[in-house]
Amino acid sequence: MNAMTRANAYNFGFLDEYAKKEVRRAILKAIAIPGYQVPYASREMPMGRGFGTGGLQLTLSLIGPDEVVKVIDQGSDDSVNAVNLRQFIEMTCPGVSTTTKTAACTLIQSRHRIPERPLTSGQIIVLQVPYPDPLVVVEPSESKRKTMHGEADYARLLVKLYEDIVKFDEITISHRYPTRINGHYVIDPSPIPRWDVPKLNDSAALILFGAGREKKIYAVPPHTRAEPLAFSDVPFRVEDFHDERGRRRACARCGCTDSFLDEFVTDAGGKTWQCSDSDWCEEQMLTRQAEGEPA
């Protein structure tokens, strides 16, 4: 069976039209109530739950024949998860274009990162979410968590952050940092690093979150206030990439000093740092070459 025959064997976007309609309705409600977790009937997908089924259902429900889609996994376009999801989209959505360029896409499906390049009003980013509710660490009962969200009662979550400060002298949450949306609901922004949390605030792009296993969809609409939970005397801060001498570490490939860096161990046993966002790294290398600097 060739690729075209396989593509024609599926409904466009794999999901049936009733499933897509339900997801779109949930998305509209999530946009209307920023940060609210909208329940939906998550469908079975040809992959295990926890491998991006929630985000993929949002993407397949929104995608159109003229869409340009980018799929990334922790900033990389060529990781196993990103490649598999991209191939599935190409197989079930004939005519849809895929790209690795952030500037060229209209829809981004991402796991664990928001691109370094600022998104525009013509773009949508869908983030895959394993656990949508930040209150689950302090309250196991979902019915009680719903009441707490409705009343904007996040005192126990703030106590959890305070205990972290007492024990470690700082808030040690490295990802999934609880963030208040539009002055009310606190969301789990997916396992993005703290570096990406400020990008939620006043974003020009629509940001959608899909949790397939937990059957929840929520959103941060464009130009919405997003504030990470913090204390006045212990403010929120992003990851620190300065070395022991106080110098900001640079990417070993492109030399960038203002991006989120991943740490690697070299063959010699040392450490090196590289841009997490592969497209951003390539852009910086091309810019340096155009300016005559060594790559």
C-alpha positions in Angstrom: 0.0 0.0 0.0 1.6 3.3 -1.1 1.6 6.5 0.8 -1.3 8.0 -1.2 -3.5 4.9 -0.6 -2.8 5.0 3.1 -3.6 8.7 3.3 -7.0 8.2 1.5 -7.8 5.4 3.9 -8.3 7.9 6.7 -10.6 10.8 7.3 -8.8 14.1 6.9 -7.1 14.6 10.2 -7.7 11.0 11.3 -10.5 12.0 13.7 -14.2 11.8 12.6 -16.0 15.1 12.1 -18.1 14.8 15.3 -14.9 14.3 17.3 -13.3 17.4 15.7 -16.5 19.4 16.4 -16.4 18.5 20.1 -12.8 19.4 20.4 -13.4 22.8 18.7 -16.3 23.6 21.0 -14.1 22.8 24.0 -11.3 25.0 22.6 -13.8 27.9 22.2 -14.9 27.5 25.8 -11.3 27.4 26.9 -10.6 30.6 25.1 -13.7 32.3 26.5 -12.6 31.3 30.1 -8.8 31.7 30.2 -7.1 29.0 32.3 -10.3 27.0 32.9 -9.9 23.2 32.4 -12.6 22.2 29.9 -13.4 18.4 30.0 -13.8 16.6 26.7 -14.1 13.1 25.4 -10.5 12.2 24.5 -10.4 9.7 21.7 -8.2 6.7 21.3 -5.2 7.5 19.1 -2.8 5.1 17.4 -0.2 5.8 20.1 0.0 5.4 23.9 -1.6 8.0 26.1 1.2 10.2 27.4 2.9 10.4 24.0 1.1 13.6 22.9 -2.4 12.3 22.2 -4.1 15.4 23.8 -2.0 17.9 21.8 -2.4 15.8 18.6 -6.2 15.8 18.9 -6.2 19.6 19.1 -3.8 19.9 16.2 -5.9 17.5 14.0 -9.1 19.3 14.9 -7.7 22.7 14.0 -5.7 21.8 11.0 -6.8 22.9 7.5 -5.7 21.9 4.0 -3.5 24.9 3.6 -1.9 24.7 7.1 1.8 24.9 7.7 2.7 22.7 10.7 5.8 22.6 12.9 6.2 19.8 15.4 8.9 20.0 18.1 10.0 18.0 21.1 11.9 19.8 23.8 12.9 22.4 21.2 14.2 19.8 18.6 12.6 19.1 15.3 14.3 15.8 14.7 13.7 13.9 18.0 11.8 10.6 17.8 8.6 12.0 19.2 8.6 15.0 16.9 9.4 13.0 13.8 6.7 10.4 14.5 4.0 12.9 15.1 5.0 14.9 12.0 4.8 11.8 9.9 1.4 10.9 11.3 0.1 14.4 10.5 1.5 14.2 6.9 0.0 10.7 6.4 -3.5 11.7 7.7 -3.7 15.3 6.4 -2.9 15.2 2.7 -2.0 18.6 1.3 -0.8 20.0 4.6 2.7 21.3 4.6 5.2 20.7 7.4 8.3 22.8 8.3 11.0 23.2 10.8 11.0 27.0 10.6 9.1 28.8 13.4 8.7 31.9 11.2 7.0 29.9 8.4 4.4 27.9 10.3 0.8 28.7 11.2 0.4 25.9 13.8 3.0 24.5 16.2 2.6 21.3 18.2 5.2 21.3 21.0 6.4 19.1 23.9 8.1 20.9 26.7 9.2 24.1 24.9 7.9 27.4 23.5 10.2 28.6 20.6 12.7 31.3 21.2 11.4 33.4 18.3 8.4 35.5 19.4 5.2 34.1 18.0 2.8 36.2 15.9 -0.9 36.8 15.9 -1.3 34.5 12.9 0.1 31.5 14.8 -1.3 28.9 17.2 0.9 26.8 19.5 -0.5 23.6 21.0 1.4 22.2 24.1 1.2 18.6 25.1 0.3 18.2 28.8 0.7 15.2 31.0 -0.9 16.6 34.2 -3.2 19.7 33.7 -4.0 20.5 37.3 -1.4 22.2 39.5 -3.5 21.5 42.6 -3.0 17.8 42.3 0.2 18.0 44.4 -1.8 19.4 47.4 -5.3 17.9 46.9 -6.0 14.4 45.5 -9.8 14.8 45.2 -10.8 16.2 41.8 -14.2 17.5 43.1 -12.4 19.5 45.8 -9.9 20.8 43.3 -12.8 22.1 41.1 -14.2 24.0 44.1 -10.8 25.4 44.9 -10.3 26.6 41.3 -13.8 28.1 41.2 -13.1 30.1 44.3 -9.5 30.9 43.2 -8.4 29.3 46.5 -4.7 28.6 45.9 -3.5 29.1 49.6 -2.4 25.5 49.9 -0.4 25.8 46.7 1.3 28.9 48.0 2.1 27.1 51.3 3.8 24.4 49.2 5.9 27.0 47.5 6.7 28.6 51.0 7.8 25.2 52.3 10.1 24.9 49.4 11.7 28.2 50.3 12.0 27.2 54.0 13.7 24.0 53.0 15.9 25.1 50.1 16.0 29.0 50.4 14.3 29.3 47.0 11.5 27.8 44.9 13.0 24.8 43.3 10.3 24.0 40.7 12.2 23.6 37.4 9.2 23.0 35.1 5.4 23.0 35.3 5.6 26.3 37.2 2.1 27.2 38.4 0.9 30.3 36.6 -2.1 32.5 37.3 -4.1 33.4 34.1 -6.1 36.6 33.8 -6.1 37.1 37.6 -8.1 33.9 38.4 -7.3 30.4 37.4 -3.8 28.9 38.1 -2.7 26.5 35.4 0.0 23.9 34.9 1.7 25.4 31.9 2.9 21.9 30.8 6.5 20.8 31.5 8.0 23.9 29.9 11.1 25.3 31.7 10.7 28.4 33.8 12.5 30.2 30.9 9.4 29.9 28.8 6.8 30.9 31.4 7.2 34.7 30.8 6.3 34.0 27.1 2.8 33.1 28.1 2.2 36.7 29.3 0.7 39.0 26.6 1.5 36.5 23.9 0.4 37.5 20.4 -0.3 33.9 19.5 -3.1 31.7 20.9 -1.7 29.1 23.3 -3.6 25.9 23.7 -3.0 23.0 26.1 -4.2 19.4 25.5 -4.2 16.6 28.1 -5.4 13.4 26.3 -4.9 11.1 29.3 -6.7 13.5 31.7 -9.2 14.6 29.1 -8.8 18.3 29.6 -8.3 21.3 27.3 -7.4 24.9 28.5 -6.0 28.0 26.9 -4.2 31.3 27.2 -5.8 33.6 24.7 -3.7 36.3 22.9 -2.7 39.3 25.0 -3.8 37.7 28.3 -2.1 38.4 31.6 -0.1 35.4 32.9 1.7 35.7 36.2 3.8 32.9 37.8 3.0 32.4 41.5 5.7 34.0 43.6 6.2 36.1 46.8 7.2 39.8 46.9 10.4 39.0 48.7 11.2 35.9 46.7 10.4 36.9 43.1 10.0 34.4 40.3 13.2 33.9 38.3 14.2 31.9 35.2 17.1 29.5 34.9 20.6 30.9 35.4 23.1 30.1 32.7 26.1 32.0 34.2 29.3 30.1 35.0 31.2 30.3 38.3 32.9 33.5 37.1 29.6 35.2 36.5 29.9 35.0 32.7 26.8 34.1 30.7 27.4 30.7 29.0 27.1 30.6 25.2 25.8 28.0 22.8 28.7 25.8 21.6 27.2 25.8 18.0 26.0 29.3 17.3 27.4 31.4 20.2 24.0 32.7 21.3 24.0 34.0 24.8 20.3 34.8 25.2 18.6 31.5 24.7 17.6 28.5 26.8 20.6 26.0 26.8 20.8 22.3 27.2 23.8 20.8 29.0 25.7 17.9 27.3 28.6 15.8 28.4 31.5 15.7 25.9 33.4 12.6 24.8 36.3 13.9 27.0 34.0 14.0 30.1 33.6 17.8 30.1 30.4 19.8 29.8 29.1 21.9 26.9 25.9 23.9 26.3 23.8 24.2 23.2 20.6 25.9 22.3 17.5 23.8 23.0 15.6 25.4 20.1 17.2 23.8 17.0 15.6 26.2 14.6 16.7 29.2 16.6 20.3 27.8 16.7 20.3 27.4 12.9 19.1 30.9 12.4 21.8 32.3 14.7 24.5 30.4 12.8 23.3 31.7 9.5 23.2 35.2 10.9 26.8 34.9 12.1 27.9 33.6 8.7 26.2 36.4 6.9 28.0 38.9 9.1 31.3 37.3 8.4 31.8 35.8 11.9 33.2 32.3 12.3 30.4 29.7 12.8 
